[in-house]
Amino acid sequence: MLDQNLQSKKENLQSRRARLCLTGLRFSAYIGWTEQERMDLQSICISLELFLNGVPNATRSDSLEETICYGYLTEKIKDRVENKEFRLLEKVAATIEESLEEYKPLIRSYEVRVSKANVPIAMPYEAIEFVLEGKGFYD
């Protein structure tokens, strides 16, 4: 009976999935296609959804070393984006994607969302957003 309970717990752990979501991170960057747009810092909003390879050991150990440190990751993103110059949201998303590199073993797939509310288009809108999805770090 004990072996069945252990097997059941093991199967339950294997069937669980985990995601880490960082939502609505705000940074300032010089961004826009025209020089006029890039003259002033503009606010951009970044969200990440990281689909993990299983459940991190940190759920049992309560140890930061066994998961993705979102404090460190947000600082890494800030260093790559804050006060830098970009023409396109697409480039910002690709730059953020590079920040995930060291976490490859933990990430099954991901979604990077970058939005900007101050876009020179002549119609009402809330924001313009670019979404970059990736998966298969093991491919």
N, C-alpha and C positions, 0 to 999 in steps of 0.2 A: 504493500500500500504506500509506503514511504517513497519508493522509486516512482510510482505513478504520480504522486504529488509533485515530486521534483521535476519529472518530465512535463507535467502540466504547466508548472511555473515557467520552465524553460521555453516551452512553446508560446506561452503568453508574452514573455519578454520579446521573442523573435517576431511576433505579430504586431507589436506596437511600433508606431512611427512617431517621429518628432520633427518639429519645425521651430526655427527661431525667426521671429519677425521683428524688424526694426522699422518702425512706422513714423513717417513725418519728420525725419531729421532735416533741419534747416541749416543751409550754408549760404555764404555769399560768394559769388564768382563774377568775373567779367565774361558775360556770355551773350552771344548774338551773332547773326550773320554779318551785319554791317558794323563798320567802325563806330558809328553813332550808338548802336546798341551796346557795344563793348566799352564805351567811355566811362560808365558808372557801374559800381558793384550792383548786382541784382540778386535777389533771393531765389534760391532753388530748393525744391523739396525732394528728398530722397527717401525711398522705402526699399527695404530688402526683405525677401522671404527666402529663407534657407531651408531646404528639405534635407534632413540629415540622414546619414547611413545608419539607420537604427536609432536606438535611444542611447544618449550619452551615458557613460559610466557615472557621470556626476549626479544622476538621479538617485544613485545608491550611495556614492561616496561623499556627496556635498562638497566636492573639490573642484575649484575653478580650473585646475590643470587638465581636467578630463572633459572639458566642453569648450565651446567657443566663447571667448571673453568679449562680450559686446562692447564693453568700455574701451578696450584696446582696439577693436575693429572700428568703432566710430572715430577714434582719434586718428587711425590710419587713413580713413576716408577723408577726414578733415584736412590732414596734411596734403593729400593729393588733389583736393578740390577747392578748399577755401582760398579766396583771393587769387586764384589762377585764371587764365584766359582760355576760353573755349568758344568755338563758333556754333557747335551743335550739341543738343541734348544727347545725341547718340554717342558722341565722344566722351561726355561726362559718364554715361552708363558704362562704356568700355573701360574707362579709368577706374571706376568702382569695382568692376569685375576683376581687374588685376589685383585689387586689395584682398580678394578671397583666396588667392593662390596658395598661401601657406596652410589654409584649412582644407585643402583638397581631400585628404583622407576622411574627413568628417562629413563632407557635403555630397549628397546624391544629385541634387539639382538646385537651381536657384532662380530667383526673379529679381531683377533690379529695375526700379521705377524712378524716373527722374522727371520732375515737372517744373514748369516755370509759369508764373501768373502774368508777367509783364511782356507780352508778345505784341509786336506791331501789326495786328490784323484789325480790319475795320468791321467788327461785329462783336456782339456780347459773348463772353466766354468766361469760364471759371479759371481754367488753366490748360496748358498744352502739356501732354505727357508722352514720354517715350518709355517703352518697356522692353527690356532685354532679358530673354530667358536662356538658360543654359543647363545642360545636363550631361552626364556621362564623363565626369572627371576621370573615370577609369578607362574610358575608351581610347 
